[in-house]
Amino acid sequence: MRRILVIGIGAGDPEHITMQAVTALRQVDVFFVLDKGEVKQDLVDLRQEILRRYAPDGGYRVVYGRDPDRDRTTEAYVEAVDDWRKRRADVCQQMITAELADGQTGAFLVWGDPTLYDSTLAILDDIASRGFELDIEVIPGISSVSALVARHRVPLNQVGRPVQITTGRRLSEQWPSDVDDVVVMLDARTAFTGHVGEDANIYWGAYIGTPDEILISGKLSEVAEEIVAKRAEARQRKGWIMDTYLLRRSAPSAADGAP
């Protein structure tokens, strides 16, 4: 039986690593990395820095696989994601089969938390469903959501009110009327621009926890254009961007019938 650790490594700061993750890192024989190409080389470099800091005695190998491209032009979003995950599973299975012996421990280092908008667990489930036996353990990490609100020094929730975590694609369709606080991830469309008429604040961050970190907050109607411009400039400069934001409607007053 091959053991696989899925280790959350935080949003970008090497000091986001938990003590549980440090213990796990030092048990690993082979680290598997899906390489996204030169454009995101700094993400690979950060993983290497984490290993240098927290597994300094070595004794492990790092194996790279080419991350397949996803069709981002089709309207069939779910089908495109399913196809992409299957091809990722093919790559991961090939790496595990070729590089990890029975009884050894392999690991995937996952940005943020492995249970929040990450495909690694679904990919490993796909591999296991093919009859490939794996002993999988998940080590939670600091998510980009937690890092975002911490950097802005605001709570994630308001008293007695729900929080929804969603995607830019879903926000572009609707901001639910019964949810005042919405955390948005994977937003290539800057969907918040469709809600500038709302009485709301935005807490936006990109490259959180890294030297390139950008933070902008304020009334949505006042800072939306600044965020769009900063985001475009950063993406052009680096070739990629990872950003997250919290949208928060203003609290209803007592006169509006709030409890």
Wavefront OBJ file of the C-alpha trace (Angstrom):
o trace
v 0.000 0.000 0.000
v 1.316 3.413 -0.934
v 0.726 6.242 1.546
v -0.139 9.673 0.185
v -0.112 12.862 2.283
v -2.032 15.872 1.005
v -0.416 18.776 2.851
v -1.855 22.289 2.981
v 1.010 24.784 2.756
v -0.835 28.075 3.163
v -1.549 30.973 0.865
v 2.016 31.947 -0.007
v 3.988 32.772 3.131
v 6.367 29.916 4.116
v 5.524 30.728 7.746
v 1.924 29.636 7.130
v 3.157 26.066 7.553
v 1.664 24.435 10.662
v 3.608 22.226 13.045
v 1.461 19.280 11.900
v 2.555 20.000 8.318
v 6.224 20.203 9.371
v 5.957 16.768 10.998
v 4.316 15.403 7.848
v 6.954 16.917 5.524
v 9.692 15.026 7.360
v 7.994 11.672 6.746
v 7.913 11.960 2.955
v 9.984 9.881 0.532
v 8.706 11.499 -2.678
v 7.078 14.889 -3.279
v 4.924 15.123 -6.403
v 4.605 18.474 -8.171
v 2.390 19.316 -11.130
v 4.473 21.837 -13.053
v 2.438 24.628 -14.641
v 5.325 25.882 -16.773
v 7.745 28.802 -16.553
v 4.985 31.356 -16.033
v 4.369 30.001 -12.530
v 7.944 29.042 -11.702
v 7.791 31.160 -8.561
v 5.130 28.763 -7.200
v 7.542 25.871 -7.685
v 10.305 27.956 -6.087
v 8.142 28.576 -3.015
v 7.567 24.842 -2.576
v 11.313 24.340 -2.757
v 11.837 27.033 -0.120
v 9.337 25.281 2.169
v 11.244 22.007 1.823
v 14.568 23.748 2.429
v 13.259 25.300 5.644
v 11.259 22.467 7.118
v 12.844 19.283 5.749
v 16.500 20.348 5.805
v 17.903 16.833 6.228
v 16.738 15.835 2.768
v 16.324 12.140 2.167
v 13.449 12.765 -0.238
v 13.024 13.124 -3.978
v 10.937 15.670 -5.900
v 9.149 14.387 -8.994
v 7.600 16.757 -11.523
v 4.724 16.052 -13.886
v 3.370 18.353 -16.570
v 0.033 19.835 -15.535
v -2.343 19.430 -18.507
v -4.011 22.521 -19.921
v -7.711 23.100 -19.336
v -10.107 24.279 -22.037
v -11.160 27.724 -20.803
v -12.987 28.699 -23.993
v -15.860 26.231 -23.929
v -19.265 27.028 -22.452
v -19.438 23.444 -21.140
v -17.669 24.365 -17.891
v -18.445 21.249 -15.838
v -17.498 18.903 -18.673
v -14.230 20.795 -19.253
v -13.302 20.587 -15.574
v -14.146 16.874 -15.435
v -11.969 16.208 -18.494
v -9.100 18.256 -17.045
v -9.255 16.419 -13.710
v -9.228 13.050 -15.463
v -6.105 13.994 -17.405
v -4.502 15.302 -14.198
v -5.354 11.988 -12.531
v -3.635 10.170 -15.406
v -0.445 12.194 -14.852
v -0.536 11.720 -11.072
v -1.139 7.973 -11.345
v 1.802 7.632 -13.726
v 4.068 9.515 -11.299
v 2.951 7.487 -8.281
v 3.282 4.178 -10.141
v 6.741 4.958 -11.480
v 8.264 6.741 -8.494
v 6.649 5.491 -5.263
v 7.241 1.953 -4.030
v 4.856 0.008 -1.819
v 5.346 1.038 1.794
v 6.740 4.463 0.899
v 5.130 7.852 1.573
v 4.429 10.372 -1.159
v 3.002 13.862 -0.806
v 1.314 16.645 -2.701
v 1.890 20.180 -1.389
v -1.362 22.078 -1.859
v -1.812 25.844 -1.809
v -4.079 27.035 0.981
v -6.223 24.240 2.372
v -6.673 20.974 0.434
v -10.411 20.863 1.193
v -11.299 24.282 -0.252
v -11.512 24.757 -4.030
v -8.654 22.387 -4.794
v -8.815 19.339 -7.040
v -6.136 17.135 -5.440
v -8.507 15.057 -3.308
v -10.890 14.512 -6.224
v -7.950 13.421 -8.395
v -6.753 10.921 -5.778
v -10.312 9.607 -5.411
v -10.376 9.092 -9.184
v -7.114 7.146 -9.025
v -8.402 5.028 -6.130
v -11.620 4.284 -8.055
v -9.506 2.630 -10.754
v -8.478 -0.050 -8.264
v -5.197 1.644 -7.334
v -4.844 1.286 -3.566
v -3.772 4.416 -1.689
v -3.703 5.277 1.995
v -4.588 8.994 1.903
v -4.147 11.444 4.780
v -5.024 15.169 4.664
v -3.148 17.811 6.644
v -5.164 21.056 6.708
v -3.582 24.380 5.837
v -4.221 28.106 6.166
v -6.598 28.973 3.333
v -6.434 32.079 1.180
v -9.775 33.017 2.757
v -8.315 33.001 6.274
v -5.204 34.834 5.117
v -7.263 37.455 3.266
v -9.422 38.533 6.202
v -6.447 38.389 8.573
v -4.451 40.752 6.340
v -7.428 43.129 6.147
v -7.995 42.795 9.908
v -11.709 42.039 9.553
v -13.797 39.065 10.733
v -15.011 36.638 8.100
v -18.565 36.663 9.431
v -20.904 39.209 10.967
v -22.845 38.381 14.124
v -25.653 35.931 13.452
v -25.271 36.192 9.664
v -24.183 33.566 7.126
v -21.116 33.572 4.881
v -21.072 32.057 1.407
v -17.911 30.939 -0.400
v -18.402 30.880 -4.143
v -16.739 31.490 -7.501
v -16.649 34.487 -9.795
v -18.675 32.521 -12.338
v -21.484 32.031 -9.822
v -21.331 35.605 -8.521
v -21.711 36.889 -12.077
v -25.046 35.070 -12.154
v -26.324 36.219 -8.760
v -25.415 37.628 -5.364
v -28.017 35.873 -3.189
v -30.308 38.355 -1.448
v -30.215 36.408 1.817
v -26.403 36.323 2.100
v -24.688 39.602 2.953
v -21.119 38.261 3.129
v -19.698 36.499 0.069
v -16.132 35.261 -0.345
v -15.247 34.920 -4.017
v -12.495 32.717 -5.435
v -11.426 31.808 -8.961
v -12.751 35.045 -10.426
v -11.170 35.634 -13.825
v -14.161 37.804 -14.780
v -13.901 40.462 -12.039
v -17.526 39.634 -11.292
v -17.664 42.223 -8.504
v -17.954 44.921 -11.175
v -21.490 43.718 -11.811
v -22.487 44.714 -8.273
v -21.127 48.258 -7.965
v -24.699 49.465 -7.456
v -24.867 47.568 -4.160
v -24.247 49.343 -0.868
v -21.269 47.122 -0.123
v -17.611 47.012 0.835
v -14.938 44.851 -0.757
v -11.793 43.397 0.792
v -9.585 42.238 -2.072
v -6.166 40.622 -2.094
v -3.795 39.105 -4.627
v -0.648 36.991 -4.072
v -1.524 37.001 -0.366
v 1.404 36.183 1.887
v 4.040 36.699 -0.819
v 6.364 39.664 -1.492
v 4.044 40.611 -4.374
v 0.980 40.917 -2.129
v -1.601 43.563 -3.105
v -4.433 44.599 -0.773
v -7.296 46.986 -1.589
v -10.424 47.641 0.444
v -13.238 50.165 0.604
v -16.678 50.881 -0.768
v -17.173 48.732 -3.822
v -18.415 51.616 -5.939
v -15.279 53.624 -5.115
v -12.507 51.040 -5.486
v -13.816 48.623 -8.145
v -12.014 50.374 -11.015
v -8.768 50.540 -9.030
v -8.926 46.791 -8.371
v -9.584 46.023 -12.051
v -6.587 48.156 -13.084
v -4.226 46.770 -10.419
v -5.283 43.216 -11.222
v -4.686 43.649 -14.953
v -1.283 45.239 -14.386
v -0.185 42.505 -11.986
v -1.330 39.714 -14.274
v 0.482 41.290 -17.210
v 3.673 41.702 -15.179
v 3.753 38.211 -13.646
v 1.859 36.194 -16.259
v -0.605 34.831 -13.662
v -2.634 35.976 -10.687
v -4.227 34.385 -7.627
v -6.734 36.669 -5.931
v -9.583 36.348 -3.453
v -12.048 38.841 -2.042
v -14.813 39.342 0.472
v -17.909 41.309 -0.514
v -19.928 42.627 2.422
v -23.272 44.371 2.194
v -23.775 47.154 4.674
v -25.612 46.033 7.789
v -29.327 46.903 7.894
v -30.238 49.533 10.439
v -32.722 49.059 13.280
v -35.175 51.172 11.312
v -35.112 48.532 8.581
v -36.401 45.939 11.012
v -33.087 44.331 11.921
v -33.247 42.233 15.104
l 1 2 3 4 5 6 7 8 9 10 11 12 13 14 15 16 17 18 19 20 21 22 23 24 25 26 27 28 29 30 31 32 33 34 35 36 37 38 39 40 41 42 43 44 45 46 47 48 49 50 51 52 53 54 55 56 57 58 59 60 61 62 63 64 65 66 67 68 69 70 71 72 73 74 75 76 77 78 79 80 81 82 83 84 85 86 87 88 89 90 91 92 93 94 95 96 97 98 99 100 101 102 103 104 105 106 107 108 109 110 111 112 113 114 115 116 117 118 119 120 121 122 123 124 125 126 127 128 129 130 131 132 133 134 135 136 137 138 139 140 141 142 143 144 145 146 147 148 149 150 151 152 153 154 155 156 157 158 159 160 161 162 163 164 165 166 167 168 169 170 171 172 173 174 175 176 177 178 179 180 181 182 183 184 185 186 187 188 189 190 191 192 193 194 195 196 197 198 199 200 201 202 203 204 205 206 207 208 209 210 211 212 213 214 215 216 217 218 219 220 221 222 223 224 225 226 227 228 229 230 231 232 233 234 235 236 237 238 239 240 241 242 243 244 245 246 247 248 249 250 251 252 253 254 255 256 257 258 259
